[in-house]
Amino acid sequence: MHKQRENRIGAQLGRAARLESFGGPEKLKVWNVPAPQAGPGEIRIRVVAAGLNPMDWVMTSDAETAARFGLSLPCGYGTDYAGVVDQVGEGVAGYSVGDRVFGTALSRSLADYILMSADGDIASGVAHHTPEGVEDRTAATLAIAGSTAAAALAKLDLGPGDTVLIGGAGGGVGVFAVQLARLSGARVVGTGSAASAGYLSSLGATPVTYGDGLAERIRALDGALPTAALDLHGTDTVDVARELGVPNDRICTIAAAVPGVHAANGAEAGPEALQDIAHYVAEGELRVPIAKTFPLVQVRAAVELQAARHVRGKIVVDL
Ligand SMILES: NC(=O)c1ccc[n+]([C@@H]2O[C@H](COP(=O)([O-])OP(=O)(O)OC[C@H]3O[C@@H](n4cnc5c(N)ncnc54)[C@H](OP(=O)(O)O)[C@@H]3O)[C@@H](O)[C@H]2O)c1
């Protein structure tokens, strides 16, 4: 746990990862900033861990993209978090000091203290109660990737008769998508690099290597051809799914728009989808591989590793 800091006039300070100009991870610095105070209708959270997502570096990569997300300078960093409620503003119901929570805080979660409206949502910032049995590092990975996987799978309406092809199955969203698809009874064929095959099998997917010749490799597998597909990386999985006869209305993308197929966004998943995921984790039915953890002071290295796009599972920054 971090030590409480004070500035020269005695105001409480907290660390926060910030950018003073938009760009790559080299722009990220850790600052000591005044700790925000919870106003009416707000809660303050002492963040314990923050999971990284590609959206973090996409949103802050240049001024034009940042403006589309309503971000301005100096800009915070990171969206997923887990922590503990440490202030409760006037008029707030449903939260008490000491409650363990997890959720989203758009581009500001890598900070010792964050404020949240008590009735926010995944886009504005939200705090869900962390169930017993879910540790903070894991809770800090659930909101963006879990909601996105749930929203995408909802478009496909999988059942025990289905085989779903998941492209990019071992990444942050993939680990949730593979396991949620398996929980719905579907068989999963998941793409990854050759080196990720054993890891994909451990998640419950039949592994297949992405790249040229993917359709032939899938045809050569034992078992039925895919009846549905989810592309978590780009458009290659969509193309191969169509080639294998999967109808457009059973194909979904999250990383690129493809005319004629579904596109999913994490914001479409209701809060109950995320609570279900947290309970699956608590009950040991779903696990989140955490590839590596970093202290806040090493935030640049954490982001560089995440942005290389070959992480198996999630990267978490400890606060
Ligand atoms: N629409 C939304 O609401 C939403 C929400 C979250 C994420 N996204 C987007 O969805 C994408 C996935 O997010 P994520 O968090 O899962 O990313 P991620 O964790 O960075 O994904 C890494 C995974 O991608 C795999 N991969 C690398 N190259 C690949 C290729 N050519 N074909 C297939 N897979 C490949 C890697 O497998 P190997 O290590 O085996 O190479 C690794 O397992 C990102 O573009 C992100 O921006 C969208």
The ligand as an SDF file (V2000), in Angstrom:
LIG
                    3D

 48 52  0  0  0  0  0  0  0  0999 V2000
  -14.8890   -2.2340  -29.5020 N   0  0  0  0  0  0  0  0  0  0  0  0
  -14.5590   -2.2500  -28.2290 C   0  0  0  0  0  0  0  0  0  0  0  0
  -15.3550   -1.9040  -27.3260 O   0  0  0  0  0  0  0  0  0  0  0  0
  -13.2060   -2.7480  -27.8610 C   0  0  0  0  0  0  0  0  0  0  0  0
  -12.9300   -3.0210  -26.5190 C   0  0  0  0  0  0  0  0  0  0  0  0
  -11.7020   -3.5860  -26.2010 C   0  0  0  0  0  0  0  0  0  0  0  0
  -10.7560   -3.8000  -27.2070 C   0  0  0  0  0  0  0  0  0  0  0  0
  -11.0470   -3.4350  -28.4830 N   0  0  0  0  0  0  0  0  0  0  0  0
  -10.0530   -3.6760  -29.5370 C   0  0  0  0  0  0  0  0  0  0  0  0
   -9.9740   -5.0760  -29.7160 O   0  0  0  0  0  0  0  0  0  0  0  0
   -8.6600   -5.4600  -30.0160 C   0  0  0  0  0  0  0  0  0  0  0  0
   -8.2320   -6.5650  -29.0530 C   0  0  0  0  0  0  0  0  0  0  0  0
   -8.0900   -6.0330  -27.7460 O   0  0  0  0  0  0  0  0  0  0  0  0
   -7.2680   -6.8820  -26.6710 P   0  0  0  0  0  0  0  0  0  0  0  0
   -7.3090   -6.1500  -25.3920 O   0  0  0  0  0  0  0  0  0  0  0  0
   -7.6990   -8.3070  -26.7170 O   0  0  0  0  0  0  0  0  0  0  0  0
   -5.7930   -6.7740  -27.3250 O   0  0  0  0  0  0  0  0  0  0  0  0
   -4.4660   -7.4980  -26.9190 P   0  0  0  0  0  0  0  0  0  0  0  0
   -4.5570   -8.0530  -25.5500 O   0  0  0  0  0  0  0  0  0  0  0  0
   -3.3560   -6.5590  -27.2050 O   0  0  0  0  0  0  0  0  0  0  0  0
   -4.3620   -8.7090  -27.9530 O   0  0  0  0  0  0  0  0  0  0  0  0
   -3.1860   -9.4360  -27.9850 C   0  0  0  0  0  0  0  0  0  0  0  0
   -3.4490  -10.7300  -28.7050 C   0  0  0  0  0  0  0  0  0  0  0  0
   -3.5150  -10.5040  -30.1120 O   0  0  0  0  0  0  0  0  0  0  0  0
   -2.9780  -11.6510  -30.7250 C   0  0  0  0  0  0  0  0  0  0  0  0
   -2.5240  -11.3500  -32.0760 N   0  0  0  0  0  0  0  0  0  0  0  0
   -1.3960  -10.6780  -32.4490 C   0  0  0  0  0  0  0  0  0  0  0  0
   -1.3110  -10.6230  -33.7920 N   0  0  0  0  0  0  0  0  0  0  0  0
   -2.4000  -11.2800  -34.2760 C   0  0  0  0  0  0  0  0  0  0  0  0
   -2.8830  -11.5750  -35.5880 C   0  0  0  0  0  0  0  0  0  0  0  0
   -2.2170  -11.1750  -36.6890 N   0  0  0  0  0  0  0  0  0  0  0  0
   -4.0490  -12.2470  -35.7100 N   0  0  0  0  0  0  0  0  0  0  0  0
   -4.7460  -12.6590  -34.6270 C   0  0  0  0  0  0  0  0  0  0  0  0
   -4.3330  -12.4140  -33.3580 N   0  0  0  0  0  0  0  0  0  0  0  0
   -3.1850  -11.7350  -33.1830 C   0  0  0  0  0  0  0  0  0  0  0  0
   -1.8340  -12.0660  -29.8550 C   0  0  0  0  0  0  0  0  0  0  0  0
   -1.5820  -13.4440  -30.0250 O   0  0  0  0  0  0  0  0  0  0  0  0
   -0.0480  -13.9990  -30.0000 P   0  0  0  0  0  0  0  0  0  0  0  0
    0.5750  -13.4410  -28.7400 O   0  0  0  0  0  0  0  0  0  0  0  0
   -0.2060  -15.4700  -29.9580 O   0  0  0  0  0  0  0  0  0  0  0  0
    0.5990  -13.4410  -31.2350 O   0  0  0  0  0  0  0  0  0  0  0  0
   -2.3300  -11.7190  -28.4590 C   0  0  0  0  0  0  0  0  0  0  0  0
   -2.8660  -12.8580  -27.7970 O   0  0  0  0  0  0  0  0  0  0  0  0
   -7.8160   -4.1850  -29.9620 C   0  0  0  0  0  0  0  0  0  0  0  0
   -7.6690   -3.6920  -31.2810 O   0  0  0  0  0  0  0  0  0  0  0  0
   -8.6450   -3.2380  -29.1450 C   0  0  0  0  0  0  0  0  0  0  0  0
   -8.3870   -1.8890  -29.4620 O   0  0  0  0  0  0  0  0  0  0  0  0
  -12.2440   -2.9510  -28.8430 C   0  0  0  0  0  0  0  0  0  0  0  0
  1  2  1  0
  2  3  2  0
  2  4  1  0
  4  5  1  0
  4 48  2  0
  5  6  2  0
  6  7  1  0
  7  8  2  0
  8  9  1  0
  8 48  1  0
  9 10  1  0
  9 46  1  0
 10 11  1  0
 11 12  1  0
 11 44  1  0
 12 13  1  0
 13 14  1  0
 14 15  2  0
 14 16  1  0
 14 17  1  0
 17 18  1  0
 18 19  2  0
 18 20  1  0
 18 21  1  0
 21 22  1  0
 22 23  1  0
 23 24  1  0
 23 42  1  0
 24 25  1  0
 25 26  1  0
 25 36  1  0
 26 27  1  0
 26 35  1  0
 27 28  2  0
 28 29  1  0
 29 30  1  0
 29 35  2  0
 30 31  1  0
 30 32  2  0
 32 33  1  0
 33 34  2  0
 34 35  1  0
 36 37  1  0
 36 42  1  0
 37 38  1  0
 38 39  2  0
 38 40  1  0
 38 41  1  0
 42 43  1  0
 44 45  1  0
 44 46  1  0
 46 47  1  0
M  CHG  2   8   1  16  -1
M  END
$$$$
